[in-house]
Amino acid sequence: MKRYITSLLIALLAMNATAQTSLSLYHLEVVPQSSMLNPAKAPRCNVFVGMPGTNISLHGETNIKMSEMFQKVNGQWKSLTDNDFDYSDINRRIKKGTRINTQMNIGLINVGWRQAENYWTVNWNVRASAGISVPKAVLTMLDKGLPDGSRLDFSYLRANMISYHELSVGYTRAIDEQLSVGGRLKYLSGVFAAKSKFSKFDVTTSRKQWTFDVDGEADLSFPLKMNPDPNGVIAIDSIEWKWDEMSTLEIVGRTLIGLHNPGAAIDLGAEYKIDENFKVSASVTDLGFIVWHKDANKLRAKNKYAYDGFEVEFNDFFDGINLSERFSDIVDSVENAFSSHITKEIFATGVHPNIYLGGEYTPFKFMSVGAVSRTTFWGNGVTQNFNFSLNMKPYSFVSVMNGFNVDIKGCITADFGFSINMGPLQYYLMLDGIPLAYRHITIEGDRTSMPYNCCDLSVNTGFNIIIGTKGPKPNFNSKY
């Protein structure tokens, strides 16, 4: 059983698939998508068109390092479910629990064009993000089990998810030879959303009974069928999807751009050229919100439920125990503890704003050294990353980036990316968070290789049609 729990935790904590643009893309202006990090950075081409559906961005992060999940004991690497694992260091650092956040972005329409000193962009993206906070009590269960008299606090448990369409118009303006500014206005159309929180979620064990003390709420915007009992109480197993009852037109209207759940956001940026070789920049992106009207429901659970367990007679060991039935009893008891009252309530969610601060030194036209900081505000915390890159742009048809990424948790990983132009067709690939080390881990006798000392991963890839790009970056106001 521990093997499965370990595999699940490792999958969750190492799963870094979500929609932030790779940080290493910030200084690679030959790729038009770099302007998504700072709207003051005009792409190095007269016109670009993103191939629909091919420009994809995935990102994920967690506040627990993979290296903290393994320890070397008597010459062998052990996982956190091993009896010899010491939980003291990891419990001290993660405080209330661990976070897992993911984002995804798919570009449906991405176009841009130059107009004298101005640059315009129009984008239609499908975006999604999800985050979960896992309470420290889960690790306590793995460490000590559930002995008689245990009291575990699961109130840190959180789950948040939103998916939405983003329509935006961006504008970049070269004020003079040193200063460029830019902005992007976004209309957001929400598709699905869920967020939850608990003010109390205690589980107390004894030899006679387990007690669940729950006080929490969840906001949902999903096409669900709620079936309350005469007292207005919703049982978890009574909630059903209503896709079968929806017409094709309703489904299309719900999942494509509509006015059901409107929102707005803004990006702002500036870039200042100190001299011929050095420039600095800053931006704020995704500063906005979505208001959820469609199928908006609030579930409130405030229950104290006792589970008395089940008795096992001596003869049961000979007659056989129906474990699936016993487990079903436990699940039913947990569902009873989460029985909720439902109300129709509008709610709002944010869209995870970012702050970027960057600097770039260009000793040669074909080469630059860059540094950039990103601060991301999630619903369950704040993350900080730093990227240092060497950007090579020797020819008009190829660019290469190598670097490394550092975060405040102490994770150091490699970054790599490139773009190549095949005539007007450009392909690019950016990878942030490549593990630099691996360990051979033994889990209940099974030996496997796992990445070591990594927390985040970002992937950006796609195809563009590029018109008007020429070699190393030209001087101000030069024609492409």
N, C-alpha and C positions, 0 to 999 in steps of 0.2 A: 504493500500500500504506500509506503514511504517513497518508493521509486516513482509512483505516479504523481504524488504530491510534488516531489522534487522536479520532475519533468514539467509539470504545469507551471510552477513558480519560475523556473528557468526560462520557459517559453514566454511567459508574461514579461519578465524583467529584461530579457534579451530581445523581445519583440519590439523593434523600433521601426514599425512601418506605419507612418502617417503622412500637414500640408504646408510645411515650412520650406522655403527655398534654401538650398544648400548655402551655408555661410561662405564657402570658398568661391562662390559665384560672384561675390560682391565686387571684386576688382576686374573681372573678366568681361569687359564691356563689349567684346566682339560677339557675345551671346546676348541677344536682346532681352532675355528673361532676367538679366542682372538688374535691369531698371525696376523690377518688382521689389527689390530691397531698398532702393532709394530713387524716388521719381525725379531727382535732380540729375541723375546720370542718364544722359541721352545715349541710345544705342549707336554704335559706330557703323551706321549704314543709312542710306537715304530712305529705304523702305524695307519692312520685313512683314512676313505673313507666317504665323505659326500653323503648321499642318494640324487640322482639327483632330482632337483626341489623342495626339501623340505626345504632347508636352505634359509630362506627369511629374509631380513632386511628392515625395514621401518623407516623413520625418517622425522620429520617436525619441523619447527620453525618459529616464527614470532617475530617482535620487539615490539609488543603491548601485554600487559598483559590482560588476561580475566578480572581481577579485575578493569581495567580501562574502561571496557565497561559497568559497572554497578555502580550506585550510590544510596545511601540510602537517600531518600527524605521523610520527615514526617513519618518515621518509615517503609517505603516500599522501596524495591529495584526496581530501574527503569533502563531501557535500554537506550542506546545512542540515540534512536529515540524518546524518551519521551520529551515532551515540557519542563519539569523541569530539564533536564540533562544539566550540566555545562561542556562545552567543553574546558574550559581554560587550565586545567591541561594536558589533553591528547594532545592538540594542541601544548603546550609548549614543551613537551618531544619528540614527534615523528618528529618534525621539518618539513621536506618536505613531509613525508608520512610514511606509514607502509609497511613492507616487509613480504612476505609469501614464504617460501622455503620448498621444499619437495624432498625426494630422495627415491629410491627403488633399491634393489639388490636381484637377484635370482641366487642361485648357481646351475649350471648345472653339473659341474665336480669339485670336491674339494678333492684332495688326498694329503697325506704327509707321509714321512717315514724317520726314523733315520738311519744314516750311521756313526758309531763311534761318533765323536764330531760334526758331521754335521747333519743338518736337511733340507730336500728338500720338497717343496710343488709345486703342479701344480693346477691351478685353471682356470675354464672357467665360468665367471659370465655374466649375463645380467643386465645392470644397466640403470637407468634413473633418471633424475633430472629436476625439474621445479621450476621457481621462478617468482613471480609477485610483482611489486612495485605499491601500491595503493596511489595516490597523496592525500595530505591533502584536496584538493578541494572537494573530495567526502564527507568528514565529514562536510565541510563548507556547502555543499548543504543540508545535513541532518539537520544541525543546523539552517540555515537561509533561506533555499530555494533558489530560483533564482529571487530575486526582480529586478525591473527596475534599470539599471545602474550597474549590477554586472559584475565583471571581474574575472574569475577563471583560475588559472594556472594548467593545467594537464600535464605539461612537465615531471614531475617525473614518469609518467606512463611507466613501463617497463614490458616486458614479455620475458622470456628465457626458453628454453626447449631443452634438448638433451637426446637421448637414444643411447646406444652403447653396443657392446660386448667387454669383457675384457678377454684376454688370458694372463696368467702370470706364471712365474717361480720364486719361492722364495728360498732363501738360508740363513740358520742360522749357525753361527760358534761360538763355545766356544773357545775363544782365550786362556784363562787360567781359574783358579778357580774363578776369579772375573769378568772378562769382556766377554760379548757376543755381537756379532754384526750380523746384518742381512740386507738383501736387497731383493727387488722384482722388476723384470723387467716386464713391461706390454706392450703388443701390443693391441691397441684399434682399433675397427672397428665401425665407426659411422653408425647409422641407420636413425634417423631423427634429425633435429635441427631447431630451430627458435630463433632468438633474435631480439629485437627491441629497439629503443631509439628515443626520441624526443628532439630537441633543442628548439622547440617552440610548444606549444599546448594551445592556449588561447581561451576561450569562453567568449564573451561579450554579455550581454543582454540589450535590451531596449524595450520600448513599441511597437516600429515599426518593429524591426528585431533582430535576433540573428546572431552574426558573429563568424565564426570558422576560426582561423588563425593557420595553421598546417605546421610544418616543421620537418619531421622525416624520418626514414628509417628502413627497416627490412631485415634481411638476413634469407633465408629459404633454407632448403634441404628436400624437400618433393616431392613425385610424384604428381605434380599438372599440370593442363592444364591452361595456361595463354592465354587469348583472348584479346589482345590489339586492340584498334580502329585504324583507319588510321593514327592518330597522335601519336601512340605508348603509349596511356594512358590505364591503366588497371583499370577497375571498380571492386570494391570489390565483387559485386554479379556475376561477370563473371569468377571468379576463381573456378575451379572444380577439384575434385579428378579424377585421371585417372586409378584407380584400375581396372575398367572394361575393359580397353584396354591392361592391362598387362597379360602376360601368367603366368601360375603357376611357371614356372622356374624363370621368372623375379622377381616375388614376393618373392620366397624363396631366391634368390640371393640378394635381397635388404634387407630383414629382418634378414637373418642369416649372419654368418661371411663371409665377402668379402673384397675386396681391394678398394672399391669405395671411402671410406672416412677414410683413415688411420690415426692413431695417436699413441702416445707413452706416457708412464708415468713410474714413478719410486717411490718406497717406500724405505726409509732408516731408520735404527733404531739401538740403542745401549742400553745395560743394564749393570749396574755396581753394583756389590755386595760389599758394604762397609764393612760389617761384617756378622756374622752368622744370624743376625736378620733383617738387614736393607739393602735395595737396592733401587737404583734410575734408571730411564730409560727415554729415549726421542726418538721421531721418527717424521718423515715427511712422509705423505702418499699422493698419488694421485697428485704428482707434474708432470703435463703433459698437453697435448693438443690434439686436433683432427683437421685435415684439411678437409674441406667439399668440395668435387668436384661434387658428383652425384646430379643432379637436383638442383644445387646451383643457386639461383636467389637473386638479390637485388632489393627491391622495394623502391622507393623514392617518397615521397609525400611533395610537397611544394605548398600549396593552401591557398587562403583566400576566404571563401565562406559565403555568407549572406543568411539567411533563413528568409523570410518575414512572415512566419506563415500562418494562414488561417483566413478568416473572417467568423463570425457567425451572420446571420441575426436573427431578433426577431422571425420570423416564423419558424426558424430551431428548436426552442425548442418544437414546437408543431408537426412538421413533423418528428422529430427525427434526431439526428446527428450520422453519421457513424464514430464512434470513431476509429475503426480499420483502416479505410481509412485515417483518420487524422494522426494516429500514423505512418502509412506507409509513409506518406509524410515527417514526421520528420526523419525517418530512412533513406529514400532516400537522404535527405539533408546531413545527417552525412556521408553517403557513398560517396557523391560527394566531400565532404571536404577531404576524404581520397583517392581519385583517384590517382593512382601512375604511374610512369614510371618504366619500368623493364629493367634490364641488367643482363647478365650472369656473375657472379663474384664469384670466390673462396673466402671462408672466413675461419676463425679459431675460435675455442672456447676452453676455459680451462675446467678442470674437477674438480674444487673445492678442492684445497689442504687443508690438515689438519696438525696442529702441536700438538703433544702430549707431555706432561711432567708429569711423574709419580713418586711416591714414595710408598714403601710398607714396613711395619714393621710386622715381624712374630715372636711373642713371643712364640708360640707353633707351632709344625709342622702342626697341623690341623686347625690353625686359623691365619688370618692375617688382618691387618687394612691397607687400601689403600686410596690414594688420587691421582687424575689425573686431569689435565687441558687439554682442547681441544680448539684450535683456528681454526675456519673454515673460509675460504675465498670464499665468494659467489660473483657472478657477480654484485650484488647490495648491498654489504656491508660485514662486518666482524662480526662474532658471537663468543662469549666466554662462555664456560661452565666449571663448576667444579663439580667433583663427589667425594664423600667420602663414603667408603664402609667397611662393616665388612664381611669378607669372611670365611665361615666355610667349612672345608674339612675333616670331621671326618672319613669317610670311603672311600674305593675305588669306591663305587657305587653311592655315593650321595655327592653333594656340594650345598651350599645355600649361597646367597648373599643378604644382606640388606644394604640399604644406603639412601642417599639423594643427590639431584642434585641442584646446585645453578648457576644462570647465572647473568650477569652484569645488567640485567633489574630488578633484585630483586625478581625473581620468585624462590620459594623453593618448590621442589616436592620430592616425595618418589621414590625409586628404589627398585626393587625386582627381583630376578632371582634364578634359580636352574638348576641343571643337574642331571639326574638319569641314571644309567647304568643297563640295563636289559640283563645280559650276555654281549656280544660284542656290543649290540645295545644301543646307547646313545641318549636320548632326552634332549633338553635344551630349556629354555624359559627365556628371559630377558626383563624386562619392565622398561624403564626410563621415568620419568616425570609424575608419577601417582599423580593426584591432591590430596591435603591434606584437602581441604575444598570445600564446595558447597554452593550455595546461591539459594534461591527460588526467581525467577525473575518474575515480572509481565510485560507483553508486550501487550499493548492494551487490558487489562482485562484478558489475558490468563496467567496462572501461570505455570511456569516450573522450573526445577532444572538445574543449569549450574555450571560447574567447576569454581573455583575461584583461582586467583593468580597462573596461570600456563601459560607457553609460548611454551614449547617444549614437544615432545613425541617421544620415540624410542621403537621399538619392534624388537626383534631378536628371531627366533625360528627355530628348525630344528632337523634332525636325522643324526647321524654319526654311522659308524661301527668302534669301537675302539679295537685295539689289543695292549696288553702289558702295560696297566696302572695298577699301584699298590699303593693303599693307599695314605698317605701323601707324599708330594714332597720329593724325595730321594736326597741324596748328589750328588755333582758334579761327572759326569761320571759314576754314578752307572747304572747298567743294569736294564732295565725294564722287 
